[in-house]
């Protein structure tokens, strides 16, 4: 009996304690600590969705759905500029000037030069992404939409070093393309190129991704191309490279050809790169890149031997700007830069890319060799000068 009373006593105490806790505890979540569950997919799920077509070994009969999705946002670009013609050599002949005078025939003649290309509407706000070489130096830029409308475009800004430019049009009901993820593509994926080759009108060609990360082609300062065998011809420049879902994965830029026609080797700028450049052009009017004011030289096998190096990785500081970032950080001509921010430097282009990733005012870690001795320097980057192609 006594045991039952004791058990009942402790049970009542426990119930009372629970009531007190519940009474004084606020179970209403506050605004600052409330939890929320998002309906989101992981990057693994996103890649699985993007590559789901690879699991279908039966093949696809048609890519018309992808073309219907993307093609309304691909435009034809027509440019015009007035260029001065060189004075004929005959007019410089002293005998000619003796009979006709010096001034009468020396007025330079001008002519209208036109060209064509392609572009992609990447925003409902009317922003168009194309190649810089399509619109470079143009006095007038006309856009022809697939639905038949024509309008004039304004150049927002360009980046000659990546060969990209951003235009803007101001018409209503603007179709825009869906941006894909170019870092999710793989060699062998089906791609479609949409553009205006030779001015014949919007044309679609099909191929596969032949390679990714192509560089050292001598086309641009900053190169990271998707290579494809989808036919890209003159006039396709600035057009869309899309995947089998109609998503934009690249901007068609160049062809590798001796005949100026398609030979199954075309190059496109990945949309991941192009998107970042586009955002900077719209924000700043140009791309902001890091720069430390040095002239660099690749290390040849002969130079590696003379410096006592085991490989040709790295670059030699061949010169530098007086009082520039590198000079102020105590770098010297003849220094061999081996690593930047902990990354092994392969060659000059690689070094420029690593430096340019750092925004002006940021500090980069430079590991170098000087007279065979390893040194570490911290260099505060400045803004890379805007370099125009000759």
C-alpha positions as CSV (number, residue, x, y, z in Angstrom):
1,X,0.0,0.0,0.0
2,X,2.8,2.3,0.9
3,X,4.5,1.6,-2.4
4,X,1.4,2.5,-4.3
5,X,1.2,5.8,-2.4
6,X,4.8,6.6,-3.2
7,X,4.4,5.8,-6.9
8,X,1.2,8.0,-7.0
9,X,3.0,10.8,-5.3
10,X,5.9,10.9,-7.8
11,X,3.4,10.5,-10.7
12,X,1.5,13.6,-9.6
13,X,4.7,15.6,-9.2
14,X,5.8,14.7,-12.7
15,X,2.4,15.7,-14.2
16,X,2.5,19.0,-12.3
17,X,6.0,19.7,-13.6
18,X,5.0,19.0,-17.1
19,X,2.0,21.4,-16.8
20,X,4.3,24.1,-15.5
21,X,6.8,23.6,-18.4
22,X,4.0,23.7,-20.9
23,X,2.5,26.8,-19.3
24,X,5.7,28.9,-19.3
25,X,7.1,27.7,-22.6
26,X,6.2,29.8,-25.7
27,X,5.7,27.4,-28.6
28,X,5.0,30.1,-31.1
29,X,8.0,30.5,-33.4
30,X,9.4,34.0,-33.6
31,X,10.0,35.7,-36.9
32,X,13.7,35.5,-36.5
33,X,13.9,31.8,-35.6
34,X,11.1,30.3,-37.6
35,X,12.0,27.4,-39.9
36,X,10.9,27.1,-43.4
37,X,11.1,24.2,-45.9
38,X,11.9,24.9,-49.5
39,X,10.8,22.8,-52.4
40,X,14.2,22.7,-54.1
41,X,16.4,20.2,-55.9
42,X,20.0,19.5,-55.2
43,X,22.8,20.1,-57.8
44,X,22.9,16.3,-58.2
45,X,19.2,16.2,-59.1
46,X,19.7,19.2,-61.5
47,X,22.5,17.3,-63.3
48,X,20.4,14.2,-63.4
49,X,17.6,16.1,-65.0
50,X,19.9,17.8,-67.5
51,X,21.4,14.5,-68.5
52,X,18.3,12.4,-68.4
53,X,18.3,12.2,-72.2
54,X,21.6,10.3,-72.1
55,X,19.9,7.4,-70.5
56,X,17.6,7.0,-73.5
57,X,19.5,4.8,-75.9
58,X,16.6,4.6,-78.4
59,X,17.5,8.0,-80.0
60,X,15.3,11.0,-80.8
61,X,13.3,11.2,-84.0
62,X,13.1,15.0,-84.0
63,X,14.4,18.1,-82.1
64,X,11.7,20.3,-83.4
65,X,10.4,21.0,-79.8
66,X,13.8,22.3,-78.7
67,X,13.9,24.5,-81.8
68,X,10.4,25.9,-81.3
69,X,11.3,26.8,-77.7
70,X,14.6,28.6,-78.6
71,X,14.3,30.0,-82.1
72,X,11.9,32.9,-81.4
73,X,14.7,34.4,-79.3
74,X,17.4,34.1,-82.0
75,X,17.6,37.3,-84.1
76,X,19.4,38.4,-87.2
77,X,21.7,41.4,-86.8
78,X,22.4,43.8,-89.7
79,X,25.1,46.5,-89.2
80,X,26.2,49.5,-91.2
81,X,29.2,51.8,-90.8
82,X,30.8,54.5,-92.9
83,X,34.4,53.9,-93.7
84,X,36.9,56.2,-95.4
85,X,38.6,54.9,-98.5
86,X,42.3,55.3,-98.9
87,X,43.3,57.9,-101.5
88,X,44.4,56.2,-104.7
89,X,48.2,56.3,-105.1
90,X,47.8,58.1,-108.4
91,X,46.6,61.2,-106.5
92,X,49.8,61.3,-104.7
93,X,51.8,61.5,-107.9
94,X,53.6,64.9,-108.3
95,X,52.9,64.9,-112.0
96,X,49.2,64.4,-111.3
97,X,49.3,67.3,-108.8
98,X,51.1,69.5,-111.3
99,X,48.2,69.3,-113.8
100,X,45.2,69.1,-111.4
101,X,46.4,70.9,-108.3
102,X,47.0,69.6,-104.8
103,X,43.6,70.1,-103.2
104,X,40.9,69.3,-105.7
105,X,41.3,65.5,-105.7
106,X,42.6,64.9,-102.2
107,X,39.2,64.8,-100.4
108,X,38.9,61.3,-98.9
109,X,36.0,59.3,-100.3
110,X,33.6,57.4,-98.0
111,X,31.6,54.3,-98.5
112,X,29.0,52.4,-96.6
113,X,30.1,49.0,-95.3
114,X,27.4,46.4,-94.2
115,X,27.7,43.1,-92.4
116,X,25.4,40.5,-90.9
117,X,25.4,38.2,-87.9
118,X,23.2,36.7,-85.3
119,X,22.2,37.3,-81.7
120,X,20.2,35.9,-78.8
121,X,17.6,37.6,-76.7
122,X,18.5,36.6,-73.2
123,X,16.0,38.8,-71.2
124,X,12.4,40.0,-71.5
125,X,13.9,43.4,-70.9
126,X,15.2,43.3,-74.4
127,X,18.9,42.5,-73.8
128,X,20.6,40.7,-76.7
129,X,23.9,38.8,-76.5
130,X,26.1,38.6,-79.5
131,X,29.7,38.7,-80.6
132,X,31.7,41.9,-80.4
133,X,33.1,41.4,-83.9
134,X,29.5,41.4,-85.2
135,X,28.8,44.9,-84.1
136,X,32.3,46.4,-83.6
137,X,32.5,49.9,-85.1
138,X,28.9,49.9,-86.3
139,X,27.1,53.2,-86.8
140,X,23.8,51.5,-87.1
141,X,22.5,48.2,-85.8
142,X,19.2,46.7,-87.0
143,X,17.6,43.7,-85.5
144,X,15.2,41.4,-87.3
145,X,13.1,39.1,-85.1
146,X,11.8,35.8,-86.2
147,X,8.2,37.0,-86.2
148,X,9.1,39.6,-88.9
149,X,9.5,42.7,-86.7
150,X,12.5,45.0,-87.3
151,X,13.9,47.5,-84.9
152,X,17.0,49.4,-84.1
153,X,19.3,48.3,-81.3
154,X,21.5,50.2,-78.9
155,X,24.9,49.0,-77.9
156,X,25.1,48.7,-74.1
157,X,28.7,47.6,-74.0
158,X,31.2,45.1,-75.3
159,X,34.2,43.1,-74.3
160,X,36.7,42.6,-77.2
161,X,38.9,40.3,-75.1
162,X,36.1,37.7,-74.9
163,X,34.4,38.8,-78.1
164,X,31.0,39.5,-76.5
165,X,28.7,42.4,-76.8
166,X,25.3,43.3,-75.3
167,X,22.6,45.1,-77.2
168,X,19.2,46.3,-76.2
169,X,15.9,46.7,-78.1
170,X,12.7,48.4,-77.0
171,X,9.8,46.5,-78.5
172,X,6.8,44.9,-76.8
173,X,6.2,41.1,-76.2
174,X,9.9,40.3,-76.5
175,X,10.6,36.5,-76.6
176,X,13.6,35.4,-74.5
177,X,15.6,32.2,-74.3
178,X,16.0,30.0,-71.2
179,X,19.7,29.8,-70.1
180,X,21.1,26.4,-69.5
181,X,24.1,25.2,-67.6
182,X,27.1,24.9,-69.8
183,X,29.1,23.3,-67.0
184,X,26.7,20.4,-67.1
185,X,27.3,19.4,-70.7
186,X,29.5,16.5,-71.7
187,X,31.3,15.4,-74.8
188,X,28.9,13.6,-77.1
189,X,25.8,15.6,-76.0
190,X,23.6,16.6,-78.9
191,X,23.6,20.4,-79.7
192,X,21.9,22.6,-82.2
193,X,23.2,25.8,-83.7
194,X,20.7,28.5,-84.7
195,X,21.7,31.6,-86.6
196,X,21.6,33.4,-89.9
197,X,24.4,31.9,-92.1
198,X,25.3,33.8,-95.3
199,X,22.1,36.0,-94.7
200,X,19.8,33.3,-96.0
201,X,17.6,33.5,-92.9
202,X,17.3,31.6,-89.7
203,X,18.9,28.1,-90.0
204,X,19.3,25.2,-87.6
205,X,22.2,22.7,-87.8
206,X,22.8,19.7,-85.5
207,X,25.9,18.1,-84.1
208,X,27.5,17.0,-80.9
209,X,29.8,18.6,-78.3
210,X,33.2,17.6,-79.7
211,X,35.3,19.1,-76.8
212,X,35.0,21.5,-73.9
213,X,37.5,24.0,-72.4
214,X,39.2,24.7,-75.7
215,X,41.8,27.5,-75.5
216,X,45.1,28.6,-77.0
217,X,43.4,29.1,-80.3
218,X,44.5,32.7,-80.7
219,X,41.0,34.0,-81.2
220,X,40.5,35.9,-78.0
221,X,42.5,37.0,-74.9
222,X,40.2,34.9,-72.7
223,X,39.3,31.6,-74.2
224,X,37.2,28.7,-72.9
225,X,35.3,27.3,-75.9
226,X,32.8,24.6,-76.5
227,X,33.9,22.8,-79.7
228,X,31.1,21.3,-81.8
229,X,30.7,19.8,-85.2
230,X,27.3,21.5,-85.7
231,X,27.8,23.5,-88.9
232,X,28.6,27.1,-88.1
233,X,29.1,29.4,-91.1
234,X,29.7,33.1,-91.7
235,X,26.6,34.9,-90.3
236,X,26.2,32.4,-87.5
237,X,28.4,34.4,-85.3
238,X,26.5,35.5,-82.1
239,X,23.8,32.9,-82.6
240,X,22.6,30.3,-80.2
241,X,24.1,26.9,-79.3
242,X,21.3,25.0,-77.6
243,X,20.9,21.6,-76.0
244,X,18.2,19.0,-76.8
245,X,15.8,20.8,-74.4
246,X,16.0,24.2,-76.1
247,X,18.2,25.8,-73.4
248,X,21.0,28.2,-74.3
249,X,24.4,26.7,-73.5
250,X,26.7,28.8,-75.7
251,X,27.2,31.7,-78.1
252,X,28.5,30.6,-81.5
253,X,31.7,32.5,-82.2
254,X,34.1,31.1,-84.7
255,X,34.9,28.4,-87.1
256,X,38.2,26.6,-87.9
257,X,38.4,26.6,-91.6
258,X,40.7,27.4,-94.5
259,X,37.8,28.0,-96.8
260,X,35.7,30.2,-94.5
261,X,33.1,27.5,-94.6
262,X,32.1,24.9,-92.0
263,X,34.4,22.0,-91.8
264,X,33.0,20.4,-88.6
265,X,35.1,22.5,-86.2
266,X,33.1,25.3,-84.6
267,X,33.5,27.1,-81.3
268,X,31.0,28.6,-78.9
269,X,31.5,30.7,-75.7
270,X,29.9,28.8,-72.8
271,X,26.8,30.5,-71.4
272,X,28.2,30.3,-67.8
273,X,31.0,32.6,-68.9
274,X,28.9,34.7,-71.1
275,X,26.3,35.3,-68.4
276,X,28.9,36.7,-66.0
277,X,30.3,39.0,-68.7
278,X,26.8,40.1,-69.7
279,X,26.0,41.1,-66.1
280,X,29.2,43.1,-65.8
281,X,28.6,44.9,-69.1
282,X,25.1,45.8,-68.1
283,X,26.2,47.0,-64.7
284,X,29.5,48.8,-65.6
285,X,29.4,49.2,-69.3
286,X,32.5,46.9,-69.5
287,X,34.0,43.9,-67.8
288,X,36.0,44.5,-64.6
289,X,39.1,42.3,-64.4
290,X,42.1,42.2,-62.2
291,X,45.6,43.3,-63.5
292,X,49.0,43.7,-61.9
293,X,50.9,45.5,-64.7
294,X,53.4,42.9,-65.9
295,X,54.6,41.6,-69.3
296,X,55.0,37.9,-69.2
297,X,56.8,35.4,-71.3
298,X,56.2,31.6,-71.6
299,X,58.9,29.3,-70.5
300,X,60.4,27.3,-73.4
301,X,62.4,24.1,-73.0
302,X,65.5,26.0,-73.7
303,X,64.7,28.7,-71.0
304,X,63.8,26.0,-68.5
305,X,67.2,24.4,-69.0
306,X,69.0,27.7,-68.6
307,X,67.1,28.5,-65.4
308,X,67.6,25.0,-64.1
309,X,63.9,24.2,-64.0
310,X,62.5,20.7,-64.2
311,X,59.5,21.7,-66.4
312,X,58.1,24.6,-68.5
313,X,55.3,25.4,-66.1
314,X,55.1,29.0,-65.0
315,X,55.9,32.3,-66.7
316,X,58.8,34.8,-66.7
317,X,58.2,38.4,-65.7
318,X,59.7,40.0,-68.8
319,X,58.8,43.6,-67.8
320,X,56.5,45.6,-65.7
321,X,54.8,49.0,-65.3
322,X,56.7,51.4,-63.2
323,X,54.8,52.0,-59.9
324,X,52.3,49.4,-61.1
325,X,50.8,46.8,-58.7
326,X,53.5,44.2,-59.3
327,X,56.3,46.8,-59.0
328,X,54.9,48.1,-55.7
329,X,54.8,44.5,-54.5
330,X,58.5,44.1,-55.1
331,X,58.3,41.8,-58.2
332,X,61.3,42.0,-60.4
333,X,61.9,41.4,-64.1
334,X,63.3,37.9,-64.4
335,X,61.2,36.5,-61.6
336,X,59.5,33.2,-62.5
337,X,55.9,33.0,-61.3
338,X,55.0,29.4,-60.4
339,X,51.8,29.7,-58.5
340,X,49.0,32.2,-58.2
341,X,46.6,31.9,-55.3
342,X,47.8,28.4,-54.7
343,X,47.2,27.3,-58.3
344,X,50.1,26.0,-60.5
345,X,50.6,28.4,-63.4
346,X,50.7,26.6,-66.8
347,X,51.6,29.4,-69.2
348,X,50.9,33.0,-70.0
349,X,47.3,32.7,-70.9
350,X,46.6,30.7,-67.7
351,X,48.4,33.3,-65.6
352,X,46.3,36.2,-67.2
353,X,43.1,34.2,-66.5
354,X,44.1,33.6,-62.9
355,X,45.0,37.3,-62.3
356,X,41.9,38.6,-64.0
357,X,39.6,36.6,-61.8
358,X,40.6,38.8,-58.8
359,X,38.6,42.0,-58.7
360,X,40.5,45.3,-58.5
361,X,41.6,46.1,-54.9
362,X,41.8,42.4,-54.0
363,X,45.1,40.8,-53.0
364,X,46.5,37.7,-54.7
365,X,49.3,35.4,-53.5
366,X,52.1,35.0,-55.9
367,X,54.7,32.3,-55.5
368,X,57.9,32.8,-57.5
369,X,61.5,31.9,-58.1
370,X,64.2,34.5,-58.0
371,X,67.8,33.4,-58.6
372,X,66.6,29.9,-57.8
373,X,65.2,30.9,-54.4
374,X,61.5,30.6,-53.6
375,X,59.6,33.7,-52.6
376,X,56.0,34.6,-51.8
377,X,54.6,38.0,-52.6
378,X,51.2,39.6,-52.1
379,X,50.0,41.8,-54.9
380,X,47.0,44.1,-54.8
381,X,45.3,44.1,-58.2
382,X,44.3,47.1,-60.1
383,X,41.7,47.3,-62.9
384,X,42.8,45.7,-66.2
385,X,42.9,48.3,-69.0
386,X,40.3,47.9,-71.6
387,X,42.2,46.5,-74.6
388,X,40.7,46.8,-78.1
389,X,41.5,44.5,-80.9
390,X,43.6,46.1,-83.7
